[in-house]
Amino acid sequence: MNRRYRKTIIAGNWKMNKTATEGKVLLDEIKASVGKAKWCEIVACVPAVDIPMAVKALKDSRIAVGAQNLHYEPSGAYTGEISASMLKDLGVKYVIIGHSERRQYFGETDVTVNKKVHAALEAGLHPIVCVGESLEQREMGITNDLISVQVKSAICGVPADKIRRIVFAYEPIWAIGTGKTATSEQANEVCEHIRTIIRKQFGARTARAVTIQYGGSMNAKNAHDLLAQPDVDGGLIGGASLKSADFVTIVNAANQE
Ligand code: 13P
């Protein structure tokens, strides 16, 4: 982390968990225990149908609401889809784009990720763009090449002044939901690589202002060490975000110099 230059963001990705009724209980618990966590931004990326509940429950709190996906078209005949302006209108601030589960199960590609990033920025949302390699790709030694392609295509055509509004999340696929975490050094190495890509394209000032999270089995035990890395500016947390005590411990782990 480097709080002097950029925001630290701890975001929970609930995935397809918690009904609105169950989610309200979790958010009330988190809200009651994070207190005045001024050292980081806290986000709850809830299922789409939980959003109205979350916005209401988190009104007057320091916790922002995020969505997990959007459609890139502004409106039209796309049955079952949700547009960026619909999310914005509800009071959503962040939206996860290109999560590996969406790439794997729902045919999301670098091209659709790019369209979604544009749509989110256009509507005034902050995209959380997920990138990450599979175990096979890591073992082939092509992690950085792959991350470069994912990052460059996600931000293709985005003007320089909007880059800082994007949050990047490095999520190695082999670490998601497996209990297997990247070492702090591995996590930092790729986060640093992402910052280098931004620096080469947009310069040092923009690169140092961009928040780059790590995601993949981040939990109450390993969060402190991961967040102590200079280029890891927060976490995108799946499983551990569903337990208020664990999530709050991670938020507190971000309170370090
Ligand atoms: P886990 O924390 O459950 O590994 O999930 C990480 C993730 O995919 C967050 O988006």
Boltz pocket constraint, residues with backbone or C-beta under 6 A from the ligand:
constraints:
  - pocket:
      binder: B
      contacts: [[A, 13], [A, 99], [A, 171], [A, 175], [A, 176], [A, 177], [A, 178], [A, 179], [A, 215], [A, 216], [A, 217], [A, 218], [A, 236], [A, 237], [A, 238], [A, 239], [A, 240]]
      max_distance: 6.0
